Amino acid sequence: MDPVTRLGVVGCGLMGSGIAEVAARRGLDVRVAEATPDALEAGRRRLVSSLDRGVRRGKLSEEQRERALAGLSFTHDLSDLADRQFVIEAVAENRDIKTEVLRTLDKAVEDPAAVLATNTSSIPVVDLAVVTERPGRVIGMHFFNPVPVQQLVELVPTLLSGADTVQRTRDLAEQLGKRAIEAPDRSGFVVNALLVPYLLSAVRMVESGSARPEDIDRGMELGCAHPMGPLRLLDLIGLDTAQAVAESMYEEFKEPLYAPPALLRRMVAAGHLGRKSGRGFHTYDA
């Protein structure tokens, strides 16, 4: 199969903008779609800011920045993705929103051989694939935050995914400089199935008064050589996203270790979402 040259990305939040940036830096023609002009402009600014930061830190040259920007285009109309060979959905971790996006993409993308990938971190991919007329061309492609830094991509084929779809997705991951593992189509896949119970255990320690957030994080960083403690990691992921992932996993398995603690729910309700809101288990500059 020829390499993918025309990529679509739906969603330009932290994940979508990161995927788009990595692809543009690798020379792909990347078209990014967002729901509204305001959201699109915010996403475009996030992308430009990240590229500028890469130049300041010596990670890429001015020429590479300009080439990446030249490879990016933006729209708030999914029909503008009609000519894409591969589209990655990276919208909010919400089943209804993702279902609607995939239904629309299925109608909009003209090439019946084009792959529609979802970046879901917890929803069983087959549940999303069956809403389309091309379930054999739908697959999970789960990136990790921050996308420009993290090497891993989880490939999540469903029972319906064709072998060529899996290979096409694996090839794209390699094009983007990522390393892929194949994960089962079950809520949480591989990484979150192991990670989420650990993160929720840290929340329960705070909730019970057993330890302070800074001591939990420092303990795991210094005692277990983790680059980031569990509560800082939750703040980076976003507490609302973590709650959605935990709820999806609990819904499927009914295991108490996947149930979101009451403290996590209260913090989300209060708008203390982590880095993106300036306050979570720790506080951050605006």
Buried (B, 14 or more C-beta within 10 A) or exposed (E): EEEBEBBBBBBBBBBBBBBBBBBBBBEBBBBBBBBEEEBBBBBBEBBBEBBEEBBEEEBBEEEBBEBBBEBBEBBBEBEBBBEBBBBBBBBBBEBEBBBEBBBBBBEBBEEEEBBBBBBBBBBBBBBBBEBBEBBBBBBBBBBBBBBBEBEBBBBBBBEBBBEEBBEBBBBBBEBBEBEBBEBEBBBBBBBBBEBBBEBBEBBBBBBEEEEEBEEBBEBBBEEEEBEEBBBBBBBBBBBBBBBBBBBBBBEBBEEEBBBBBEBBBEBBEEEBBBBBBEBBBBEBEE
